[in-house]
Amino acid sequence: MIQLGSLDRKRAHALLEEARLDGMVLIQPESVTYATGAKPGSAAGWRRAGAVFVIVPANANVPMTAIVGDFYAEEFRAASGIEDIVTFPVWVDLIDIAPYENGTLVERLSLARPAKSARARPANYDADLTFGLLADVLRRRGLASARLGTEYAFLPFADAGRFSSACPDVRWSDASQLVSRLRMIKSQQEIALLRIAAQSAEAGVAAAISNLEPGRTGEQLFSSFHAASSRRAVELGYDGPIYPVGTVTVGPKATGWGRPAQKGDIIRLDVGCTVQGYTSDSARTAVMGQPSEDQRAVYNSLHKAFHRGLGLLRPGIPLRAVHAAAMRSMHDDGFTMYCRGHFGHGVGASVFVEEWPFISADEHMEIEAGMVLAYELPWYIRGLGAFMLEDQFIIAAETAEPCWSLSRNLVVCEC
């Protein structure tokens, strides 16, 4: 397992200062893990506000505070290094009898928790209590009337009013984009996880392609992918669980799993692996037997457009320029009807593999070193097949390093 680092407070300070905020309160489970290196606990699995808070002052010299369930506090402190942790009861009952070595079990349990101190626990957690604790922490930290941001893009509508009710003097605003800007630049630990995920997936795709033959289904090919990617993760020295994601589409329907493979079918392998919550995303396209003239024409144009845009995938270039170059290439090849909203996205640790920023026509964000981007040129043509070329790139100071070495050419599987 790879221990994640903590938030780059210097960069957070710069972005908070730019937004004229005195701090931010993180509430999304993935953002909490990103900022602290610690898991927020299973209470956060309900994806409601109040299950966890991390208070990040703009002043990088002022330590962060976390509000977490009592059952998770010890592990959270060890993983995050945060000393200022406030706890609240969750439904799980935990009693520590380790300090009491003598007596019967009941006597030891009673010493650990005398009957008069026993309290009923909530069915999950008490949001009124946790928001009250947030208000207490903000008062203690001198932030009770500060300008604070939180993650409106995550905040459930049912919980939105709690912030102003619990902390009426705080000037709340949306910090969702600010958090996304922080998360788009990966730490070395995050890059290591995404690299393991990508290299494991690459081995899985190679195995799936080697198993291509008439009659194979997308589900069977995905199983081959899963087994080989898991083996590769072990070879890379990763000793934790790895989860496969994605789809293998077979045949002219162009969506879903498709049909058992037949001669002439296009096979799209759009897959990734999730390692400690970080998910890779890459794709290749194969064909059973020699491709038709139409299939070759489509793939050749996608291949050319991919490399046209790839030439711009480097620091300082606006993402929209990459999109424009790839789209122009497709149109120049006569496919003026081709129209796709984005040609890739950031990757990291989210519920869905696609993270902001997107390689789209309206994205002015410039590429920066430290980004990890999945750059793709897909086209789904019902009646012909699903075509896709995608690679994951680690953006360095001047270059874009691909995580896969598999050929980007159309894979022709003789049958």
N, C-alpha and C positions, 0 to 999 in steps of 0.2 A: 504494500500500500504506500501511496505517496502522500505525505503530510502537506496540505495546502498552506500557503502563507497567509498573511493578514493584509488588510487594505493598505494601499499606497497612500498614506495620510498626506504626504506632500502634494500629490496630484489631486486628492480629494479637496484639500485646502484651496488650491487654485481654482477648481471648478465651483466650489461653494462661494468663494469670494467673487468670482465672475457672475454668479447668480444672485449675489447680495444676500446670502443666507448665513445665519449664525451656526447652522448645523443641519443634520438630517436624521430622520428616524427610519431605519430600515425595517420592513415588515414582511417582505416576500422571502420565503424560505431559501430560495437559491441565492438571493442577495445577501442574506445573513451568512450563509456558508462562504460566499465569495469574500465577504469583508472580514470574517473571523477565522476561517479555516475549520469551523466547528459545525456539526449538524444541529439544527434547532430542536430536534426531538419530534416524536410522532404526533404530538398535539398540533404541530404545524401542518400535518397531513390533511386536515380539514380545510386548509387554505382560507382561513378567516383571519381578520385582523385581531390582534390581542394574544395570539398564541406565542409570539416572540417579538421582542423589540431589541434593536441595537441602536443606541444613541451615539451619533458621531458628531462631536463638536467640530466647528470649522478650524479652530486652533489645533494644529497637528500635535502640539505639546500637551494637550489635555487628553487624558485617556478616555477610551470608549467605555460605555456602560451597557450591560446586557440584562434583559429581563426575560428569564426562561423558566420553564416548569421545573419544580424541585427534583423530579425523578432524573432529569437530564443534566443537572447543574455541575456535578463533579466532572463528567466527561467533557462538558462544554468548556469549563475552566481549563482543563488540561490541554484541550485541543486549541483553544483560542489564545491562551495566555492572558485573558482579561481577568483582572482582579475584582473589579467592581461589578459583581453579579447579584442581582436581586431575584429572588425566587417566589413562585406562587404554587399552590397545590394543584396537581392534576389528579386524574382518577386513579392512578397507579399508587398502591400502598407500598412503601419501602421503609423498613425499620432496620437500623444498624445495631446489631448485637455484638459486633466484633470486640468492642471494648469491655464487654462483660463476660468473663470466661467462667465464672463460678455460678452454681445454682442450676435449677431445672430450666427447661426451655421457657416455661411460662414466667418464671422469676426473671430470667434474663430479658425477655420481651417487655415485662413490666418495668424493669429498670430503664430500658431504652425508651419506653413511652409509658409513663404513668397514666392511669386511667383518666385522671382529671385533665390531662393535656391532650387527650384524644379528640379529634375533630372530624366531622363528616367531610367527605371529599365530594367534589362535583362530578357530574356524569362525564365531563371532559375537562373543561376549565371554565372559570368564571370571568367573562370578559369585563364585567363591571369592576371586578377586583384588579385585573391586569391593567386596565386603562387608568384606574386610580393609582396604581404603582408608577405608571408612566408619568402622571402628573407630579407625584412625589419626587421622582428622580429629576424631572426638569426644574422643580423648585430648588432642590438641593444643589443642582448644577448651575443655578442662576440663569436658567433658560425659560422660566415660566412665562415671560412676555417677549420671547425672542422671535426671530424670523426663521422658521424651520420648514424644511421640505420633507415630504414622505412620498411613498410610491402609489400615486393615484391610479396608475395603469393596472396595478394589482388589487387595489382596495375594493372589496365587495361593496356594492351599493348598500347592503343591509348594515354595514359597519361604518359607513362614511361619516355619519353624524357623531360618532363617539369621540372623535378627535377634538372637535370644537366644544362638545359637552364636558369632557374631562379636563380640557386645557383651554378654557375660554379666552385667555389673554394671549395665547400663542398666535402669531400670524402665520397660518399654515399655507403652503403652496405646493405645487406638484414638482417633485424632484425625479420623476420617472426617467426623463431624458438624461438628466445628470447621472443617474445611476447607470443607465445604459452606456453612457460615454465612459464611465469608469470601467465597466465590465468588458467593454470592447477591446481594451488593452490587457493582454494576458500576462500573468506572472510566469516565471520559468517553470514553476510547478504545474500550472495549468497547461502550458505548452507541452510539458512532458506527458501529461495524461492524454491530451489530444493526439500526440504523436503515437503513443501506444495504441490508442483506439483506432487510429487510421491504419497503422501497420498491421494490426490484427485483422482488420477488415480487408485489407489488400490480400492477405493470405487466404482469407475466406472466399473472396471473389475468384482468385486463381483456382481454388479447389472446385468451386461451383462450375466454372467454365470447363475444367477438365472432365467433369461429370456430365457434360451436355451430350445428350443423345436423343433420338426420337422417342417420344413417350414420356419423357421427364416432365414433371410439373413444376410450376414456380415454387410450390411449397417444398418439394423434394430438393430443389436446388438451394433453397434458403436453408434447409437443414444441413446440407453439405457446407454451406457458408458458415453456419453457426459452429459446427464442430471444428472446422479448420481454424476459424478465427480464435476460438477458445484455446486451441493448442498453441497457436502462435503467441498469444499473450503470455502463456507460461514460458515459452522459449525466450521471450523478451525480458523475463524476470519479474513479471507482474504476478503477485500471489493472491489477488482478490478476485471477486466475481466479475464476469464480463457478460453484457447482455447485447444480443443482436437486435438491430432495428432495420426497417426498410422493407422493400418489396422487390420481388423478381417477377416481371411481367413477361408472359410468353404469348406471342401470336398477334394477329392483326387487330384485336379488340382495343389494344393500346392502354387499357386501364385495368386495375386489379391484378390478380394472379394470372388471368388468361386461361389458356387451354394446355393440354399436354403437347409438348413440342412436336412440330412436324417440319418436314423439309421446307425450307424457304421462310420459316418463322424468324422474326426479330425477337431477341431476348434482351430486355433491359434489366440490369442489375444495379439498382439504386439502393445502397445499403450503408450501414455504419455500425459501430460498436459503442456501447456506453460503458465507460470506465470511471468509477467513483462519481457518477453523475454527469461526466463530460462525454459528449457524443460526437463522433466523427461523421462525415458525410461525403461520400464520393460515389462515382458511378462509371460503368462501362457498358457497352452495347455489343452484342454478339448476334450472329445469324447462323441458322442451321443450313449448311450447304452454301453454295455461292449466292451472293445477294442479287436481287433483280436490279435492273437499270435504275428504277425509281428509288429503291432502297439505298443504292450506292450514291445516287445524286444527293439525296437528303443528308446522308451521313457525311459525305465529303464537304458539303456546305457548312454543316454544323462544326466539323473539325476545323475548317478554315476560319470560321467566325470565332471559334474558341481561341485560336492562336492569335487572331487579330486583336482581340481584347486582352489576351494575356500579355501582350507586349506593353500594355499600359498599367499592369497590375504591380505597382510599386509606390513607395512613399511619395507624397506630394501631389499625386494625381487624384482628381475628384472621381468618386465612384461612378458618377453619371457618364464620365468620359469613356469608361470601360464598357458600359452598357451601350452607348452610342456607337462605338467602334464595332462591337459584335453585331448589333442590329443592322448597321450600314452594310456590313459584309454580307449578311443574309439577303438583304434587299438587292445588293449589287449582283448577286447570283441569280436574280430573277424571282426570288421568293418574297415578293412584296406583300403578300398576305400574312407573312410571319409576324406575330405580334405577341410578345411575352413581357409581363410586368417587371420581372427582375431576373438577373443572370447570376444569382448567388446571394450570399448572406454571411453574417458572422456565425461562428459556432462556439459553443461553450457548455454551460450547465443550465439548461432550461427544461421546462416540461416538454417543449417542442424543440427539435434540433435547430430550427431556423431562428437566429437572433438578429436583432438590429446591429449594425447597419446593413442595408440591402444594396446590391449593385443594380440600381434602378435609374430610370431617366430623370427623376426629380431629386436624387440624393446628392446634395452638394458637399457632404462630408468628404474630406480628403483621406486617402489611405495613409495609415501611420504604422511605423515600426511597432511590433508587438501585437498587431491584429492577427487573428487566424480566420481566414475567409474560405468558404466553400464557393468556388467559381464554377458555373455550370451553363451548358447550352443544351436544353432539352427541346424535343418537339414530339407531341403525341398526335399521331395521325391515324384515326380509326379507319380500318381498311388496309393499312400498310404496317403499322407497328408503333411501338414506343421507342424513341431514339434519345439517347442521353450520353453526354460526356461531362464528367464533373471530377474535379480534383480539389483537394483541401490544401491550402497554401499558408505557410507561416511567413509573415511579412517581416523581413529583416531591414537593416538600415538602408539598403539600396536595392534589394532583390526580393523575389517571392520564391520561397523554397517549397516545392511540392512534397507532400507526405507519401505519395505513391510513386513507384518507378514502373508500374505496369504500362505497356504501350497504350497510347490513346487511339490507335488505329482500330477500325472495326474488326472484331474478332470473327474470323470465318471458321466455323466448326464443320469439318467434312463429315458426312454421315452416309 
